[in-house]
Amino acid sequence: MQAIEADSLVVRLGKRNAVNGLSLRLGHGVHGLLGPNGAGKTTLIRTLATVQSPTAGTLSLLGTPANGRLKAVRRKLGYLPQHFGYYKRFKVREFVEYLAWLKEMPSARIPGAVHTALERVGLTDRAEDRMKSLSGGMVRRVGIAQAIVNDPEVLLLDEPTVGLDPAQRLRFRELVAELGRDSCVLISTHLVEDVAAACTDVVLVNEGSLMFQGTPADLATAGTAQHVGDSPIERGYSALISANSAGGAW
Ligand SMILES: Nc1ncnc2c1ncn2[C@@H]1O[C@H](COP(=O)(O)OP(=O)(O)OP(=O)(O)O)[C@@H](O)[C@H]1O
């Protein structure tokens, strides 16, 4: 059994299939989810997080079909949405505690788990500050803290490094490498270099379909000097996307 098993997944939004017959298996490790704007990354992550229902196909999370009672499986998930809403008047600690409570963590475990999560994202010294006093990058780090507070077995992070400064991005890479040792971490990003540095595996989607799954080194081999990009892996990405797109350059 793999942590995530999706078969022929379709998610229809409005007039189009944002996810279009996608099959994917992911186990332990850090998986980077890449793809151009509108490829379906956020919709896929929302579906894996059980926030969005699939229109067709099957999804199983940690061996449980994701179409019936979701409570038990949701307790084992961590999810950072692309647009992360929060209550401005909450203190940082209170906010992460509140999310831990929503995840139905046993109350006795919450204070310790919140402390550890804030420590892991380097925000211990801001724990008693109000959310509204944080910078954008710090808010993103609180988002990561709430996603990991329950020690999830499946961690889904939608553009977690947006707004992080270089030192925090390095720290983030170390953190996900640690987490990926015994859980399944899926990270959507536009930063190909984050994938090269932090991920054991790359999942490339385009137009709602799976285009490629393999190691960052495998992705790099797809590129040539003619392809756009500053690094071998960026050129590999460009090669696969340009080979599979209808066009639409601007
Ligand atoms: N609520 C919605 N209603 C209708 N169409 C939608 C909705 N949300 C997304 N879409 C469409 O679904 C497709 C996939 O969008 P999605 O946000 O999943 O892509 P993405 O890969 O995350 O893009 P980005 O990199 O720009 O964040 C796009 O064509 C988008 O326009």
The ligand as an ORCA input file, in Angstrom:
! r2SCAN-3c Opt
* xyz 0 1
  N     -13.163     27.525     -8.983
  C     -12.873     27.287    -10.269
  N     -13.831     27.324    -11.223
  C     -13.530     27.062    -12.515
  N     -12.290     26.752    -12.951
  C     -11.310     26.703    -12.037
  C     -11.535     26.971    -10.640
  N     -10.366     26.846     -9.988
  C      -9.445     26.527    -10.913
  N     -10.009     26.430    -12.141
  C      -9.323     26.079    -13.395
  O      -8.760     24.788    -13.231
  C      -7.490     24.707    -13.882
  C      -6.447     24.254    -12.860
  O      -6.269     25.283    -11.877
  P      -5.289     25.090    -10.634
  O      -5.466     26.271     -9.748
  O      -5.501     23.745    -10.066
  O      -3.855     25.142    -11.366
  P      -2.381     25.335    -10.750
  O      -1.503     24.357    -11.458
  O      -2.421     25.253     -9.279
  O      -2.037     26.812    -11.217
  P      -1.052     27.954    -10.578
  O       0.344     27.461    -10.817
  O      -1.367     29.139    -11.418
  O      -1.401     28.105     -9.133
  C      -7.228     26.077    -14.475
  O      -7.617     26.029    -15.823
  C      -8.156     26.997    -13.703
  O      -8.565     28.090    -14.491
*
